[in-house]
Amino acid sequence: MLIIQVKEGENIDRAIKRYRRKHRDVKLLRELRNRKEFKKPSVQKREQTKKAQYKEKYLLEQEK
């Protein structure tokens, strides 16, 4: 569970922003979505390789 300490005189919007950032960094929502249904290990591996290929292609295009 994420706990955000709201400091004295801190704006509530800023505290909510910190909470959202922490929540995103923990990747809790992504893990829950992945656990929702079972994926075979071969499918997971295939998705990882596709993602790695996409990232590599994207980074190479950014260098140009």
VEXMIVO-957828 format. One record per residue: residue number from 1; residue in one letter; chain; x, y, z of N, C-alpha, C in turn. Coordinates in pm, whole numbers. Atoms other than C-alpha are relative to their C-alpha. Example, Ala and Ser with C-alpha at 12.3 -4.5 7.8 and 13.67 -1.06 7.14 Angstrom:
2
<node><nukol>1</nukol><tipa>a</tipa><torkol>A</torkol><n_x>89</n_x><n_y>-119</n_y><n_z>0</n_z><ca_x>1230</ca_x><ca_y>-450</ca_y><ca_z>780</ca_z><c_x>90</c_x><c_y>120</c_y><c_z>0</c_z></node>
<node><nukol>2</nukol><tipa>s</tipa><torkol>A</torkol><n_x>-82</n_x><n_y>-119</n_y><n_z>-6</n_z><ca_x>1367</ca_x><ca_y>-106</ca_y><ca_z>714</ca_z><c_x>-77</c_x><c_y>109</c_y><c_z>73</c_z></node>
This chain:
64
<node><nukol>1</nukol><tipa>m</tipa><torkol>A</torkol><n_x>84</n_x><n_y>-118</n_y><n_z>0</n_z><ca_x>0</ca_x><ca_y>0</ca_y><ca_z>0</ca_z><c_x>89</c_x><c_y>124</c_y><c_z>0</c_z></node>
<node><nukol>2</nukol><tipa>l</tipa><torkol>A</torkol><n_x>-77</n_x><n_y>-124</n_y><n_z>9</n_z><ca_x>131</ca_x><ca_y>342</ca_y><ca_z>-92</ca_z><c_x>-50</c_x><c_y>101</c_y><c_z>101</c_z></node>
<node><nukol>3</nukol><tipa>i</tipa><torkol>A</torkol><n_x>35</n_x><n_y>-102</n_y><n_z>-100</n_z><ca_x>140</ca_x><ca_y>606</ca_y><ca_z>176</ca_z><c_x>71</c_x><c_y>129</c_y><c_z>-40</c_z></node>
<node><nukol>4</nukol><tipa>i</tipa><torkol>A</torkol><n_x>-53</n_x><n_y>-131</n_y><n_z>33</n_z><ca_x>188</ca_x><ca_y>972</ca_y><ca_z>94</ca_z><c_x>-22</c_x><c_y>91</c_y><c_z>121</c_z></node>
<node><nukol>5</nukol><tipa>q</tipa><torkol>A</torkol><n_x>10</n_x><n_y>-93</n_y><n_z>-111</n_z><ca_x>266</ca_x><ca_y>1211</ca_y><ca_z>377</ca_z><c_x>-22</c_x><c_y>140</c_y><c_z>-57</c_z></node>
<node><nukol>6</nukol><tipa>v</tipa><torkol>A</torkol><n_x>27</n_x><n_y>-136</n_y><n_z>45</n_z><ca_x>105</ca_x><ca_y>1549</ca_y><ca_z>311</ca_z><c_x>69</c_x><c_y>94</c_y><c_z>97</c_z></node>
<node><nukol>7</nukol><tipa>k</tipa><torkol>A</torkol><n_x>-80</n_x><n_y>-90</n_y><n_z>-82</n_z><ca_x>343</ca_x><ca_y>1814</ca_y><ca_z>437</ca_z><c_x>-81</c_x><c_y>122</c_y><c_z>40</c_z></node>
<node><nukol>8</nukol><tipa>e</tipa><torkol>A</torkol><n_x>67</n_x><n_y>-120</n_y><n_z>-52</n_z><ca_x>242</ca_x><ca_y>2121</ca_y><ca_z>631</ca_z><c_x>-2</c_x><c_y>108</c_y><c_z>-107</c_z></node>
<node><nukol>9</nukol><tipa>g</tipa><torkol>A</torkol><n_x>15</n_x><n_y>-106</n_y><n_z>98</n_z><ca_x>106</ca_x><ca_y>2383</ca_y><ca_z>392</ca_z><c_x>13</c_x><c_y>-45</c_y><c_z>-145</c_z></node>
<node><nukol>10</nukol><tipa>e</tipa><torkol>A</torkol><n_x>-14</n_x><n_y>51</n_y><n_z>136</n_z><ca_x>136</ca_x><ca_y>2157</ca_y><ca_z>88</ca_z><c_x>-137</c_x><c_y>-5</c_y><c_z>-69</c_z></node>
<node><nukol>11</nukol><tipa>n</tipa><torkol>A</torkol><n_x>123</n_x><n_y>3</n_y><n_z>79</n_z><ca_x>-124</ca_x><ca_y>2184</ca_y><ca_z>-184</ca_z><c_x>-43</c_x><c_y>-146</c_y><c_z>-21</c_z></node>
<node><nukol>12</nukol><tipa>i</tipa><torkol>A</torkol><n_x>50</n_x><n_y>136</n_y><n_z>14</n_z><ca_x>-346</ca_x><ca_y>1875</ca_y><ca_z>-209</ca_z><c_x>20</c_x><c_y>-53</c_y><c_z>-142</c_z></node>
<node><nukol>13</nukol><tipa>d</tipa><torkol>A</torkol><n_x>-23</n_x><n_y>42</n_y><n_z>138</n_z><ca_x>-309</ca_x><ca_y>1869</ca_y><ca_z>-587</ca_z><c_x>142</c_x><c_y>-53</c_y><c_z>-19</c_z></node>
<node><nukol>14</nukol><tipa>r</tipa><torkol>A</torkol><n_x>-139</n_x><n_y>44</n_y><n_z>9</n_z><ca_x>65</ca_x><ca_y>1835</ca_y><ca_z>-548</ca_z><c_x>18</c_x><c_y>-137</c_y><c_z>65</c_z></node>
<node><nukol>15</nukol><tipa>a</tipa><torkol>A</torkol><n_x>-8</n_x><n_y>129</n_y><n_z>-68</n_z><ca_x>22</ca_x><ca_y>1546</ca_y><ca_z>-304</ca_z><c_x>-62</c_x><c_y>-109</c_y><c_z>-87</c_z></node>
<node><nukol>16</nukol><tipa>i</tipa><torkol>A</torkol><n_x>64</n_x><n_y>96</n_y><n_z>90</n_z><ca_x>-214</ca_x><ca_y>1372</ca_y><ca_z>-547</ca_z><c_x>93</c_x><c_y>-32</c_y><c_z>-116</c_z></node>
<node><nukol>17</nukol><tipa>k</tipa><torkol>A</torkol><n_x>-95</n_x><n_y>22</n_y><n_z>110</n_z><ca_x>44</ca_x><ca_y>1419</ca_y><ca_z>-823</ca_z><c_x>113</c_x><c_y>-93</c_y><c_z>44</c_z></node>
<node><nukol>18</nukol><tipa>r</tipa><torkol>A</torkol><n_x>-104</n_x><n_y>88</n_y><n_z>-51</n_z><ca_x>311</ca_x><ca_y>1257</ca_y><ca_z>-604</ca_z><c_x>-51</c_x><c_y>-142</c_y><c_z>14</c_z></node>
<node><nukol>19</nukol><tipa>y</tipa><torkol>A</torkol><n_x>59</n_x><n_y>133</n_y><n_z>-13</n_z><ca_x>76</ca_x><ca_y>967</ca_y><ca_z>-532</ca_z><c_x>-11</c_x><c_y>-70</c_y><c_z>-135</c_z></node>
<node><nukol>20</nukol><tipa>r</tipa><torkol>A</torkol><n_x>14</n_x><n_y>59</n_y><n_z>133</n_z><ca_x>4</ca_x><ca_y>911</ca_y><ca_z>-901</ca_z><c_x>136</c_x><c_y>-42</c_y><c_z>-56</c_z></node>
<node><nukol>21</nukol><tipa>r</tipa><torkol>A</torkol><n_x>-134</n_x><n_y>32</n_y><n_z>48</n_z><ca_x>375</ca_x><ca_y>919</ca_y><ca_z>-982</ca_z><c_x>53</c_x><c_y>-126</c_y><c_z>69</c_z></node>
<node><nukol>22</nukol><tipa>k</tipa><torkol>A</torkol><n_x>-44</n_x><n_y>119</n_y><n_z>-73</n_z><ca_x>453</ca_x><ca_y>665</ca_y><ca_z>-709</ca_z><c_x>-75</c_x><c_y>-124</c_y><c_z>-48</c_z></node>
<node><nukol>23</nukol><tipa>h</tipa><torkol>A</torkol><n_x>82</n_x><n_y>112</n_y><n_z>46</n_z><ca_x>166</ca_x><ca_y>445</ca_y><ca_z>-824</ca_z><c_x>46</c_x><c_y>-49</c_y><c_z>-136</c_z></node>
<node><nukol>24</nukol><tipa>r</tipa><torkol>A</torkol><n_x>-47</n_x><n_y>37</n_y><n_z>133</n_z><ca_x>293</ca_x><ca_y>453</ca_y><ca_z>-1182</ca_z><c_x>136</c_x><c_y>-69</c_y><c_z>8</c_z></node>
<node><nukol>25</nukol><tipa>d</tipa><torkol>A</torkol><n_x>-134</n_x><n_y>56</n_y><n_z>-12</n_z><ca_x>651</ca_x><ca_y>378</ca_y><ca_z>-1076</ca_z><c_x>0</c_x><c_y>-140</c_y><c_z>59</c_z></node>
<node><nukol>26</nukol><tipa>v</tipa><torkol>A</torkol><n_x>9</n_x><n_y>132</n_y><n_z>-61</n_z><ca_x>546</ca_x><ca_y>77</ca_y><ca_z>-871</ca_z><c_x>-52</c_x><c_y>-102</c_y><c_z>-101</c_z></node>
<node><nukol>27</nukol><tipa>k</tipa><torkol>A</torkol><n_x>56</n_x><n_y>85</n_y><n_z>106</n_z><ca_x>370</ca_x><ca_y>-66</ca_y><ca_z>-1180</ca_z><c_x>-102</c_x><c_y>-100</c_y><c_z>55</c_z></node>
<node><nukol>28</nukol><tipa>l</tipa><torkol>A</torkol><n_x>99</n_x><n_y>85</n_y><n_z>-63</n_z><ca_x>96</ca_x><ca_y>-209</ca_y><ca_z>-962</ca_z><c_x>-114</c_x><c_y>-32</c_y><c_z>-95</c_z></node>
<node><nukol>29</nukol><tipa>l</tipa><torkol>A</torkol><n_x>113</n_x><n_y>20</n_y><n_z>91</n_z><ca_x>-180</ca_x><ca_y>-162</ca_y><ca_z>-1218</ca_z><c_x>37</c_x><c_y>-94</c_y><c_z>-113</c_z></node>
<node><nukol>30</nukol><tipa>r</tipa><torkol>A</torkol><n_x>-45</n_x><n_y>86</n_y><n_z>109</n_z><ca_x>23</ca_x><ca_y>-328</ca_y><ca_z>-1493</ca_z><c_x>8</c_x><c_y>-146</c_y><c_z>46</c_z></node>
<node><nukol>31</nukol><tipa>e</tipa><torkol>A</torkol><n_x>-9</n_x><n_y>136</n_y><n_z>-54</n_z><ca_x>88</ca_x><ca_y>-629</ca_y><ca_z>-1270</ca_z><c_x>-138</c_x><c_y>-61</c_y><c_z>18</c_z></node>
<node><nukol>32</nukol><tipa>l</tipa><torkol>A</torkol><n_x>137</n_x><n_y>50</n_y><n_z>-17</n_z><ca_x>-282</ca_x><ca_y>-661</ca_y><ca_z>-1187</ca_z><c_x>-61</c_x><c_y>-40</c_y><c_z>-133</c_z></node>
<node><nukol>33</nukol><tipa>r</tipa><torkol>A</torkol><n_x>52</n_x><n_y>33</n_y><n_z>132</n_z><ca_x>-371</ca_x><ca_y>-654</ca_y><ca_z>-1555</ca_z><c_x>63</c_x><c_y>-127</c_y><c_z>-54</c_z></node>
<node><nukol>34</nukol><tipa>n</tipa><torkol>A</torkol><n_x>-67</n_x><n_y>120</n_y><n_z>48</n_z><ca_x>-112</ca_x><ca_y>-919</ca_y><ca_z>-1633</ca_z><c_x>-49</c_x><c_y>-125</c_y><c_z>71</c_z></node>
<node><nukol>35</nukol><tipa>r</tipa><torkol>A</torkol><n_x>47</n_x><n_y>115</n_y><n_z>-78</n_z><ca_x>-242</ca_x><ca_y>-1147</ca_y><ca_z>-1358</ca_z><c_x>-146</c_x><c_y>-33</c_y><c_z>-28</c_z></node>
<node><nukol>36</nukol><tipa>k</tipa><torkol>A</torkol><n_x>142</n_x><n_y>19</n_y><n_z>25</n_z><ca_x>-598</ca_x><ca_y>-1112</ca_y><ca_z>-1479</ca_z><c_x>-27</c_x><c_y>-128</c_y><c_z>-80</c_z></node>
<node><nukol>37</nukol><tipa>e</tipa><torkol>A</torkol><n_x>15</n_x><n_y>122</n_y><n_z>79</n_z><ca_x>-551</ca_x><ca_y>-1390</ca_y><ca_z>-1732</ca_z><c_x>138</c_x><c_y>-63</c_y><c_z>-19</c_z></node>
<node><nukol>38</nukol><tipa>f</tipa><torkol>A</torkol><n_x>-126</n_x><n_y>73</n_y><n_z>12</n_z><ca_x>-287</ca_x><ca_y>-1657</ca_y><ca_z>-1777</ca_z><c_x>54</c_x><c_y>12</c_y><c_z>-142</c_z></node>
<node><nukol>39</nukol><tipa>k</tipa><torkol>A</torkol><n_x>-68</n_x><n_y>-1</n_y><n_z>129</n_z><ca_x>-35</ca_x><ca_y>-1621</ca_y><ca_z>-2057</ca_z><c_x>108</c_x><c_y>-107</c_y><c_z>5</c_z></node>
<node><nukol>40</nukol><tipa>k</tipa><torkol>A</torkol><n_x>-102</n_x><n_y>103</n_y><n_z>7</n_z><ca_x>181</ca_x><ca_y>-1907</ca_y><ca_z>-2166</ca_z><c_x>138</c_x><c_y>66</c_y><c_z>-1</c_z></node>
<node><nukol>41</nukol><tipa>p</tipa><torkol>A</torkol><n_x>-135</n_x><n_y>-58</n_y><n_z>-1</n_z><ca_x>553</ca_x><ca_y>-1850</ca_y><ca_z>-2109</ca_z><c_x>52</c_x><c_y>30</c_y><c_z>-140</c_z></node>
<node><nukol>42</nukol><tipa>s</tipa><torkol>A</torkol><n_x>-47</n_x><n_y>-24</n_y><n_z>137</n_z><ca_x>616</ca_x><ca_y>-1878</ca_y><ca_z>-2484</ca_z><c_x>-60</c_x><c_y>129</c_y><c_z>-55</c_z></node>
<node><nukol>43</nukol><tipa>v</tipa><torkol>A</torkol><n_x>65</n_x><n_y>-123</n_y><n_z>46</n_z><ca_x>366</ca_x><ca_y>-1598</ca_y><ca_z>-2550</ca_z><c_x>65</c_x><c_y>122</c_y><c_z>66</c_z></node>
<node><nukol>44</nukol><tipa>q</tipa><torkol>A</torkol><n_x>-65</n_x><n_y>-111</n_y><n_z>-70</n_z><ca_x>526</ca_x><ca_y>-1377</ca_y><ca_z>-2285</ca_z><c_x>137</c_x><c_y>28</c_y><c_z>-61</c_z></node>
<node><nukol>45</nukol><tipa>k</tipa><torkol>A</torkol><n_x>-133</n_x><n_y>-17</n_y><n_z>59</n_z><ca_x>870</ca_x><ca_y>-1438</ca_y><ca_z>-2434</ca_z><c_x>-9</c_x><c_y>65</c_y><c_z>-138</c_z></node>
<node><nukol>46</nukol><tipa>r</tipa><torkol>A</torkol><n_x>20</n_x><n_y>-58</n_y><n_z>133</n_z><ca_x>742</ca_x><ca_y>-1356</ca_y><ca_z>-2783</ca_z><c_x>-31</c_x><c_y>149</c_y><c_z>10</c_z></node>
<node><nukol>47</nukol><tipa>e</tipa><torkol>A</torkol><n_x>34</n_x><n_y>-141</n_y><n_z>-20</n_z><ca_x>592</ca_x><ca_y>-1029</ca_y><ca_z>-2657</ca_z><c_x>122</c_x><c_y>81</c_y><c_z>41</c_z></node>
<node><nukol>48</nukol><tipa>q</tipa><torkol>A</torkol><n_x>-120</n_x><n_y>-70</n_y><n_z>-43</n_z><ca_x>918</ca_x><ca_y>-936</ca_y><ca_z>-2487</ca_z><c_x>95</c_x><c_y>24</c_y><c_z>-116</c_z></node>
<node><nukol>49</nukol><tipa>t</tipa><torkol>A</torkol><n_x>-91</n_x><n_y>-18</n_y><n_z>114</n_z><ca_x>1120</ca_x><ca_y>-994</ca_y><ca_z>-2803</ca_z><c_x>-56</c_x><c_y>103</c_y><c_z>-99</c_z></node>
<node><nukol>50</nukol><tipa>k</tipa><torkol>A</torkol><n_x>61</n_x><n_y>-100</n_y><n_z>88</n_z><ca_x>871</ca_x><ca_y>-792</ca_y><ca_z>-3010</ca_z><c_x>22</c_x><c_y>141</c_y><c_z>55</c_z></node>
<node><nukol>51</nukol><tipa>k</tipa><torkol>A</torkol><n_x>-17</n_x><n_y>-130</n_y><n_z>-65</n_z><ca_x>892</ca_x><ca_y>-508</ca_y><ca_z>-2760</ca_z><c_x>146</c_x><c_y>46</c_y><c_z>-11</c_z></node>
<node><nukol>52</nukol><tipa>a</tipa><torkol>A</torkol><n_x>-142</n_x><n_y>-34</n_y><n_z>9</n_z><ca_x>1274</ca_x><ca_y>-521</ca_y><ca_z>-2760</ca_z><c_x>36</c_x><c_y>41</c_y><c_z>-143</c_z></node>
<node><nukol>53</nukol><tipa>q</tipa><torkol>A</torkol><n_x>-26</n_x><n_y>-36</n_y><n_z>139</n_z><ca_x>1282</ca_x><ca_y>-513</ca_y><ca_z>-3141</ca_z><c_x>-54</c_x><c_y>138</c_y><c_z>-32</c_z></node>
<node><nukol>54</nukol><tipa>y</tipa><torkol>A</torkol><n_x>61</n_x><n_y>-132</n_y><n_z>24</n_z><ca_x>1048</ca_x><ca_y>-215</ca_y><ca_z>-3148</ca_z><c_x>84</c_x><c_y>110</c_y><c_z>64</c_z></node>
<node><nukol>55</nukol><tipa>k</tipa><torkol>A</torkol><n_x>-81</n_x><n_y>-100</n_y><n_z>-70</n_z><ca_x>1256</ca_x><ca_y>-29</ca_y><ca_z>-2889</ca_z><c_x>130</c_x><c_y>26</c_y><c_z>-73</c_z></node>
<node><nukol>56</nukol><tipa>e</tipa><torkol>A</torkol><n_x>-127</n_x><n_y>-15</n_y><n_z>69</n_z><ca_x>1578</ca_x><ca_y>-95</ca_y><ca_z>-3077</ca_z><c_x>-19</c_x><c_y>80</c_y><c_z>-130</c_z></node>
<node><nukol>57</nukol><tipa>k</tipa><torkol>A</torkol><n_x>28</n_x><n_y>-72</n_y><n_z>125</n_z><ca_x>1426</ca_x><ca_y>24</ca_y><ca_z>-3406</ca_z><c_x>-29</c_x><c_y>148</c_y><c_z>28</c_z></node>
<node><nukol>58</nukol><tipa>y</tipa><torkol>A</torkol><n_x>35</n_x><n_y>-137</n_y><n_z>-37</n_z><ca_x>1285</ca_x><ca_y>335</ca_y><ca_z>-3237</ca_z><c_x>124</c_x><c_y>80</c_y><c_z>39</c_z></node>
<node><nukol>59</nukol><tipa>l</tipa><torkol>A</torkol><n_x>-121</n_x><n_y>-70</n_y><n_z>-44</n_z><ca_x>1617</ca_x><ca_y>424</ca_y><ca_z>-3073</ca_z><c_x>95</c_x><c_y>26</c_y><c_z>-115</c_z></node>
<node><nukol>60</nukol><tipa>l</tipa><torkol>A</torkol><n_x>-87</n_x><n_y>-21</n_y><n_z>116</n_z><ca_x>1807</ca_x><ca_y>378</ca_y><ca_z>-3397</ca_z><c_x>-52</c_x><c_y>113</c_y><c_z>-88</c_z></node>
<node><nukol>61</nukol><tipa>e</tipa><torkol>A</torkol><n_x>58</n_x><n_y>-110</n_y><n_z>78</n_z><ca_x>1566</ca_x><ca_y>613</ca_y><ca_z>-3573</ca_z><c_x>23</c_x><c_y>134</c_y><c_z>69</c_z></node>
<node><nukol>62</nukol><tipa>q</tipa><torkol>A</torkol><n_x>-21</n_x><n_y>-123</n_y><n_z>-75</n_z><ca_x>1611</ca_x><ca_y>870</ca_y><ca_z>-3295</ca_z><c_x>143</c_x><c_y>51</c_y><c_z>-15</c_z></node>
<node><nukol>63</nukol><tipa>e</tipa><torkol>A</torkol><n_x>-140</n_x><n_y>-40</n_y><n_z>13</n_z><ca_x>1988</ca_x><ca_y>869</ca_y><ca_z>-3341</ca_z><c_x>28</c_x><c_y>72</c_y><c_z>-131</c_z></node>
<node><nukol>64</nukol><tipa>k</tipa><torkol>A</torkol><n_x>-22</n_x><n_y>-59</n_y><n_z>133</n_z><ca_x>1962</ca_x><ca_y>970</ca_y><ca_z>-3709</ca_z><c_x>-35</c_x><c_y>145</c_y><c_z>-5</c_z></node>
